[in-house]
Amino acid sequence: MANLKSLAKDTAIYGISSIAGKFINYLLVPIQTAAWAASGGQYGVVTNVYAYTALLLVILTYGMETTFFRYVNKSEENPTTVYSTTLLSVGATSLLFIAAIQLFLGPIATWMGYANHRDWVAVMFICVAVDAFKSIPFAYLRYKKRPIKFAAIQLANVFLNILFNILYLFVLPALRLNPFGLYDEQFTLDVGMVFYINLACTGLVTLMFWKELTGFRYRFDFQLWKRMLRYAWPLLILGIAGILNQTFDKIAFPFLYHGNDAKAELSIYGATVKIAMIMAMITQAFRYAYEPFVFGKAKDKDNRETYAKAMKFFVIFTLLAFLLVVGYMDILRHVIPNRDYWAGLRVVPIVMAAEIMMGIYFNLSFWYKLIDRTIWGAYFSGIGCVVLIAVNVIFVPRYSYMACAWGGFAGYGTAMLLSYFVGQKYYPVNYPVKEIMRYVLLAFVLFVGMSAANDFLGVLPALIVNTLLMAVFVAYLVKRDFPLSSLPVIGKHFKH
């Protein structure tokens, strides 16, 4: 239990920074959609370009984050050598990528549909290369158990992004100030400036890693590097398939959907799905804490029992977050000021359910990482990705972005089930499946009730009903797995 408390503490710290940061970052949705309200397609451009960068980030890190944790925890390896070898490897490939982009910028921008805005593509791709390099010092902070600094740097990046966006989109035009010639005479807003702001923030934040990038002797161990690559390359395939599950719909949508305005439809999907990303924040926070936790605990005798308990509580608290979002959707939808976009909110429960399955899949994935059989991850994610692509290709032309949401659900569900059943053969863990399924069934019943309340009651009555339904889930949790007597201070009153 002490191990789980340590995991919960680190997850909470990473989660606070991730959730607070993303929540603040959500302000960019109303800020940007309001700024470009006259042209819904402009936000579609942002959604589309960022989807490419998410895919490239996975390629440019090529599984070296997880590989770093695997090798830095091996007793026979020197931690500093592992860290410096990883840094030099990812740094070199990032520089090569930037050089390649400059050489082939014209054809790449044309293929993406931005032939007249090659600078947007160049700026965002440079930014993603720097982000790939930054991922290694971020991993080092997690390895050294320094979640506070990790959180501070993450939040600094978000605050800077918000600040610069507000200045560019509202403050400077209102004051009729035009520093550096950012605007024309009419103070027309350029969507491309979003990408320049991102690059500026990335550069400033990278300077905050000064201590993690200096003060030790850099050494590139070629033999170690070869061993790390053998471990990492299946993780690259796994990562590509995984990120395609998240971004393929946004990249392919303009090519697949043949309705009147594909970019406007993508704008609706891109804006409303941001609400569902609350679940992605939770799973990401858990990943930040869980990765170093698992590799550091691999030699303990009770590790499998701990993994089983961690899975159960992960599912419980993600289901709670799911119900919170559904129950208070009438409040959360105001994050999106453009009411025309609200029709897209029906994708939120589907995308959140898909994110829960992705988190479960991540939990399950450690069996093949711990036995150095990472190729299995490539198989599972690849098959899940094929399912997602098939659903999108077949159904997006007819059902628009609703097919995108269901595609992610089907892809993650497939990968999750494959990893569970194969994992039980090669690395059996006694997960409390029956207990977990009771929570899933209860959450589904409550979800149906909340959806009905949202559809047929007014805002205030729906909020009251949904709060009562939420209380049912919490009461069940307290009775079954989280008794009040176990809490500090409060528990003293329940023990007597």
C-alpha positions in Angstrom: 0.0 0.0 0.0 2.9 2.3 0.7 4.0 1.9 -2.9 0.5 2.8 -4.2 0.5 5.9 -1.9 3.8 7.0 -3.5 2.4 6.4 -6.9 -0.8 8.3 -6.0 1.2 11.3 -4.7 3.4 11.6 -7.8 0.4 11.1 -10.0 -1.4 13.9 -8.1 1.5 16.3 -8.6 1.9 15.5 -12.3 -1.9 15.6 -12.6 -2.2 19.0 -11.0 0.3 20.5 -13.4 -1.2 18.6 -16.4 -4.8 19.3 -15.5 -4.2 22.9 -14.4 -2.0 23.5 -17.4 -4.4 22.0 -19.8 -7.4 23.8 -18.2 -5.6 27.1 -18.6 -4.7 26.0 -22.1 -8.4 25.4 -22.8 -8.7 29.2 -22.7 -7.0 29.1 -26.1 -10.2 27.4 -27.4 -12.5 30.3 -26.6 -9.8 32.8 -27.3 -8.9 31.5 -30.7 -12.4 30.4 -31.8 -13.7 33.9 -30.8 -10.9 35.7 -32.6 -11.7 33.7 -35.8 -15.4 33.5 -35.3 -16.0 34.9 -38.8 -14.1 32.1 -40.3 -14.6 28.7 -38.6 -12.1 27.1 -41.0 -9.2 29.0 -39.4 -9.4 27.0 -36.2 -9.5 23.9 -38.4 -6.1 24.9 -39.8 -4.7 24.9 -36.2 -6.3 21.5 -35.5 -4.9 20.0 -38.7 -1.3 21.3 -38.3 -1.1 20.3 -34.6 -2.2 16.8 -35.5 0.9 16.5 -37.8 3.2 17.7 -35.0 1.8 15.1 -32.5 2.7 12.3 -34.9 6.1 13.8 -35.6 6.9 14.1 -31.9 6.4 10.3 -31.5 8.7 9.6 -34.5 11.4 12.0 -33.3 11.5 10.5 -29.8 11.3 6.9 -31.3 10.6 5.2 -28.0 13.7 6.6 -26.2 11.7 7.9 -23.2 10.6 4.5 -22.1 13.9 3.0 -23.2 15.7 5.5 -20.9 13.7 4.3 -17.9 14.4 0.7 -18.7 18.2 1.1 -19.0 18.7 3.7 -16.3 17.3 1.3 -13.8 19.5 -1.6 -14.8 22.2 -2.2 -12.1 24.9 -2.9 -14.7 24.4 0.4 -16.5 25.8 3.8 -15.5 22.9 6.2 -15.1 24.8 9.3 -16.3 26.0 7.4 -19.4 22.5 6.2 -20.2 21.2 9.8 -19.9 23.9 11.4 -22.0 23.7 8.7 -24.7 19.9 9.2 -24.9 20.3 13.0 -25.0 22.9 12.9 -27.7 20.9 10.4 -29.8 17.6 12.3 -29.7 19.4 15.7 -30.1 21.2 14.5 -33.2 18.1 13.1 -34.9 16.2 16.3 -34.1 18.9 18.4 -35.8 18.9 16.1 -38.8 15.1 16.4 -39.0 15.3 20.2 -39.0 17.9 20.1 -41.8 15.7 17.7 -43.9 12.7 19.9 -43.5 14.6 22.9 -44.8 15.7 20.9 -47.8 12.2 19.6 -48.7 10.0 22.3 -47.3 8.3 23.1 -50.6 7.0 19.6 -51.5 6.1 18.9 -47.9 4.0 22.1 -47.5 2.3 21.5 -50.8 1.4 17.9 -49.9 -0.1 19.2 -46.6 -2.2 21.8 -48.4 -0.2 24.8 -47.2 1.9 25.7 -50.3 1.3 29.4 -49.7 2.3 29.2 -46.1 5.5 27.2 -46.0 6.7 29.2 -43.0 3.9 27.7 -40.9 5.1 24.3 -41.6 8.8 25.1 -41.0 8.1 26.9 -37.7 5.9 24.1 -36.3 8.3 21.3 -37.4 11.3 23.1 -35.8 9.2 23.4 -32.7 8.4 19.7 -32.6 12.0 18.8 -33.0 12.9 20.9 -30.0 10.0 19.3 -28.1 11.4 15.9 -28.9 14.8 16.8 -27.4 13.0 18.3 -24.3 11.3 15.1 -23.7 14.5 13.5 -22.4 15.3 16.1 -19.7 11.6 15.8 -18.7 12.1 12.1 -18.4 15.3 12.7 -16.3 13.2 14.8 -13.9 10.8 12.0 -13.5 13.6 9.5 -12.9 15.1 11.8 -10.3 11.7 12.1 -8.6 11.5 15.8 -9.1 7.8 16.3 -10.0 7.7 19.8 -8.7 10.2 21.2 -11.2 8.6 19.1 -13.9 5.2 20.7 -13.1 6.7 24.2 -12.9 8.2 24.0 -16.4 5.0 22.5 -17.9 2.9 25.3 -16.4 5.4 28.0 -17.5 5.0 26.9 -21.1 1.2 27.1 -20.8 1.2 30.5 -19.2 3.5 31.9 -21.8 1.4 30.5 -24.6 -1.8 32.0 -23.2 -0.1 35.4 -22.5 1.3 35.7 -26.0 -2.0 34.6 -27.6 -4.0 37.2 -25.7 -1.5 39.9 -26.5 -1.5 39.1 -30.2 -5.2 38.4 -30.7 -6.7 41.1 -28.5 -4.5 43.5 -26.5 -2.2 44.8 -29.3 -5.0 45.3 -31.8 -7.2 47.1 -29.2 -4.3 49.4 -28.4 -3.4 49.8 -32.1 0.2 48.8 -31.4 2.1 47.0 -34.1 5.5 45.9 -32.8 7.8 44.2 -35.2 5.3 44.7 -38.0 3.0 41.9 -36.7 -0.1 43.3 -38.4 -1.1 45.0 -41.6 -2.8 48.4 -41.6 -6.2 46.8 -40.8 -4.7 44.8 -38.0 -5.8 41.6 -39.7 -5.1 38.5 -37.6 -2.9 35.8 -39.1 -3.5 32.2 -38.0 0.1 31.5 -38.6 1.2 33.6 -35.7 -0.1 30.9 -33.4 2.8 28.7 -34.6 5.4 31.4 -34.1 4.1 31.9 -30.5 4.5 28.2 -29.9 8.1 28.3 -31.1 8.9 31.3 -28.9 7.4 29.6 -25.8 9.3 26.3 -26.6 12.6 28.1 -26.9 12.1 30.0 -23.6 11.1 26.9 -21.7 14.1 24.9 -23.0 16.3 27.4 -21.2 14.8 26.2 -18.0 16.6 22.9 -18.4 20.0 24.5 -18.0 20.9 22.4 -14.9 19.7 19.2 -16.5 21.8 19.8 -19.6 25.0 20.9 -17.9 27.2 19.9 -15.0 28.1 16.4 -16.2 30.4 14.8 -18.8 28.7 13.9 -22.0 29.5 10.4 -23.1 28.1 8.5 -26.1 28.3 4.8 -25.5 27.8 3.2 -29.0 27.3 -0.3 -27.7 24.7 0.9 -25.2 23.0 2.9 -27.9 22.7 -0.2 -30.1 21.1 -2.2 -27.3 18.8 0.7 -26.5 17.7 0.9 -30.2 16.9 -2.8 -30.3 14.6 -2.3 -27.3 13.2 1.0 -28.7 12.3 0.3 -32.3 9.2 -1.7 -31.5 8.2 1.1 -29.2 8.5 3.5 -32.1 6.0 1.4 -34.1 3.8 1.2 -31.0 4.0 5.0 -30.6 3.3 5.7 -34.2 0.2 3.5 -34.2 -0.8 5.0 -30.8 -0.5 8.6 -32.0 -2.3 7.7 -35.2 -5.2 6.5 -33.1 -5.2 10.1 -31.7 -4.4 12.1 -34.8 -5.3 10.2 -38.0 -8.8 11.5 -37.9 -7.7 15.1 -37.8 -5.0 14.6 -40.5 -7.2 12.6 -42.9 -10.5 14.3 -42.3 -10.0 17.0 -45.1 -9.2 14.2 -47.5 -12.0 11.8 -46.5 -15.0 14.2 -45.9 -16.6 15.5 -49.0 -19.3 17.7 -47.5 -19.7 21.4 -48.0 -17.0 22.6 -45.7 -14.6 20.1 -44.3 -12.5 22.7 -42.4 -15.6 24.0 -40.6 -16.6 20.5 -39.6 -13.0 19.8 -38.4 -13.2 23.1 -36.5 -16.2 21.8 -34.6 -14.6 18.4 -33.9 -11.3 20.0 -32.9 -12.9 22.4 -30.5 -15.4 20.1 -28.8 -12.9 17.2 -28.4 -10.8 19.5 -26.2 -13.4 18.9 -23.4 -12.8 15.1 -23.8 -9.1 15.6 -23.4 -9.7 16.0 -19.6 -9.4 12.2 -19.7 -6.2 12.4 -21.7 -4.7 14.6 -19.0 -5.5 12.1 -16.3 -4.0 9.2 -18.2 -0.9 11.3 -19.1 -0.4 12.3 -15.4 -0.7 8.6 -14.5 1.8 7.7 -17.2 4.3 10.3 -16.0 4.3 8.7 -12.5 3.7 5.1 -13.5 6.6 4.6 -15.9 9.5 5.3 -13.5 7.4 3.5 -10.8 7.1 0.2 -12.7 10.7 0.0 -13.9 12.0 0.9 -10.4 9.8 -1.8 -8.8 10.4 -4.5 -11.3 12.5 -6.6 -8.9 10.1 -6.5 -6.0 8.3 -9.7 -5.1 4.9 -8.1 -4.8 5.1 -6.1 -8.0 2.3 -8.0 -9.8 -0.1 -7.5 -7.0 0.7 -3.8 -6.9 0.1 -3.5 -10.7 -3.3 -5.2 -10.3 -4.3 -2.7 -7.6 -3.0 0.3 -9.6 -5.1 -0.8 -12.6 -8.3 -1.1 -10.4 -7.9 2.4 -8.9 -6.9 3.9 -12.3 -10.2 2.6 -13.8 -12.3 3.8 -10.8 -11.0 7.4 -10.9 -11.1 7.7 -14.7 -14.8 6.6 -14.6 -15.4 9.2 -11.9 -13.8 11.8 -14.2 -16.0 10.6 -17.1 -19.2 11.0 -15.0 -18.1 14.5 -13.8 -17.7 15.7 -17.4 -20.9 14.2 -18.6 -22.8 15.4 -15.5 -21.6 19.0 -15.8 -21.6 19.2 -19.6 -24.0 22.1 -19.5 -21.3 24.1 -17.6 -18.2 22.8 -19.5 -19.7 23.6 -22.9 -19.3 27.3 -22.2 -15.5 26.8 -22.7 -16.6 27.0 -26.4 -18.2 30.4 -26.9 -19.3 29.7 -30.4 -22.7 27.9 -29.9 -22.7 26.6 -33.4 -19.9 24.2 -32.2 -22.1 22.8 -29.4 -23.6 20.2 -31.8 -20.3 18.5 -31.7 -20.4 17.9 -28.0 -22.0 14.5 -28.6 -18.6 13.1 -29.4 -17.3 13.9 -25.9 -18.5 10.7 -24.1 -17.3 8.5 -26.9 -13.8 10.1 -27.0 -13.5 9.9 -23.2 -14.4 6.2 -23.2 -11.8 5.7 -25.8 -9.2 7.5 -23.7 -10.1 5.3 -20.7 -9.4 2.2 -22.8 -6.1 3.8 -24.0 -5.1 4.3 -20.3 -6.0 0.7 -19.5 -3.9 -0.4 -22.5 -1.0 1.7 -21.2 -1.3 -0.1 -17.8 -1.3 -3.5 -19.5 1.6 -2.6 -21.8 4.2 -3.1 -19.1 4.2 -6.8 -19.3 6.1 -6.8 -22.6 8.3 -3.9 -21.6 9.5 -5.7 -18.4 10.3 -8.9 -20.2 12.0 -7.0 -23.1 9.4 -8.2 -25.7 8.4 -4.8 -26.9 7.6 -6.2 -30.4 4.2 -7.2 -28.9 3.3 -3.6 -28.4 4.0 -2.9 -32.1 1.6 -5.8 -33.0 -1.2 -4.6 -30.7 -1.0 -0.9 -31.5 -0.6 -1.7 -35.2 -3.8 -3.8 -35.3 -5.7 -1.2 -33.3 -4.5 1.5 -35.7 -5.7 -0.6 -38.7 -9.1 -0.8 -37.1 -9.3 2.9 -36.5 -8.2 3.8 -40.0 -10.7 1.4 -41.5 -13.6 2.9 -39.5 -12.5 6.4 -40.6 -12.1 5.6 -44.2 -15.4 3.7 -44.5 -17.6 6.0 -42.4 -16.2 9.6 -42.3 -17.5 10.4 -45.8 -21.1 9.6 -44.6 -21.1 10.4 -40.8 -18.4 13.2 -40.6 -16.6 13.6 -37.3 -18.9 11.1 -35.4 -17.1 8.4 -37.3 -13.7 9.8 -36.0 -14.9 9.4 -32.4 -16.1 5.8 -32.9 -12.9 5.0 -34.8 -10.8 5.8 -31.8 -13.1 3.8 -29.6 -12.8 0.7 -31.8 -9.0 1.1 -32.2 -8.2 1.5 -28.5 -10.7 -1.2 -27.6 -9.0 -3.7 -29.9 -5.5 -2.9 -28.7 -6.6 -3.1 -25.0 -8.3 -6.5 -25.4 -5.4 -8.0 -27.4 -2.8 -6.8 -24.8 -4.9 -8.3 -21.9 -5.4 -11.7 -23.3 -1.9 -12.2 -24.7 -0.4 -10.7 -21.6 -2.1 -13.2 -19.3 -0.3 -15.9 -21.2 3.2 -14.4 -21.0 3.1 -12.3 -17.9 0.0 -13.2 -15.9 -1.3 -10.6 -13.5 -4.4 -11.3 -11.3 -6.3 -8.2 -12.2 -9.6 -7.8 -10.3 -11.7 -8.0 -13.5 -15.1 -8.7 -11.8 -14.6 -5.8 -9.4 -13.6 -3.5 -12.2 -16.6 -4.5 -14.3 -19.0 -3.7 -11.5 -17.7 -0.1 -11.6 -18.0 0.0 -15.4 -21.6 -1.3 -15.3 -22.5 1.2 -12.6 -20.9 4.1 -14.5 -22.7 3.1 -17.7 -26.1 3.1 -15.9 -25.4 6.5 -14.4 -24.2 7.8 -17.8 -27.5 6.8 -19.3 -29.4 8.6 -16.5 -27.2 11.8 -16.9 -27.6 11.9 -20.6 -31.4 11.7 -20.3 -31.3 14.5 -17.7 -29.2 16.6 -20.0 -31.5 16.0 -23.0 -34.9 16.4 -21.3 -34.5 18.7 -18.3 -33.5 22.3 -17.9 -30.0 23.2 -17.0 -30.5 23.6 -13.2 -32.7 20.5 -12.8 -30.2 18.4 -14.9 -27.3 19.6 -12.7 -29.2 18.6 -9.5 -30.1 15.2 -10.9 -26.6 14.6 -12.2 -25.1 15.6 -8.9 -27.3 13.0 -7.1 -26.3 10.4 -9.6 -22.6 11.3 -9.1 -23.2 10.8 -5.3 -24.4 7.2 -6.0 -21.0 6.4 -7.6 -19.0 8.0 -4.8 -21.1 6.2 -2.2 -20.4 2.9 -3.9 -16.7 3.7 -4.0 -16.6 4.7 -0.3 -18.5 1.5 0.7 -16.4 -0.9 -1.4 -12.9 0.4 -1.7 -12.3 3.8 -0.1 -13.8 3.7 3.4 -13.8 7.0 5.2 -12.1 5.4 8.2 -9.0 5.1 6.1 -8.7 8.9 5.6 -6.4 11.0 7.8 -8.1 13.2 10.4 -11.6 12.5 9.1 -11.1 8.7 9.6 -10.7 9.2 13.4 -14.3 10.0 13.7 -15.4 6.9 11.8 -13.2 4.4 13.8 -15.1 5.0 17.0 
